Amino acid sequence: MMDGHQVPVISCLGDLIEQLRLVFQSDFVNVDYVRALLAAYKSNPKDWKQYAIFDPHRYAWQLQ
């Protein structure tokens, strides 16, 4: 628990994004809580697959 905030289970990137959006809605951001949220997320390649673009002919990247 961090300043009254219990770190929720973060089972996927979508959960992490949802929790970070909630945190950043406020003018006050508890940096330790953000760190705890990030630490609770265990990266999974399946979460990132939608952001990966492969083009064998050129370098490519995409911002969302």
Rosetta blueprint (number, residue, H / E / L):
1 M L
2 M E
3 D L
4 G L
5 H E
6 Q L
7 V L
8 P L
9 V L
10 I L
11 S L
12 C L
13 L H
14 G H
15 D H
16 L H
17 I H
18 E H
19 Q H
20 L H
21 R H
22 L H
23 V H
24 F L
25 Q L
26 S L
27 D L
28 F L
29 V L
30 N L
31 V H
32 D H
33 Y H
34 V H
35 R H
36 A H
37 L H
38 L H
39 A H
40 A H
41 Y L
42 K L
43 S L
44 N L
45 P H
46 K H
47 D H
48 W H
49 K H
50 Q H
51 Y H
52 A L
53 I L
54 F L
55 D L
56 P L
57 H L
58 R L
59 Y L
60 A L
61 W L
62 Q L
63 L L
64 Q L
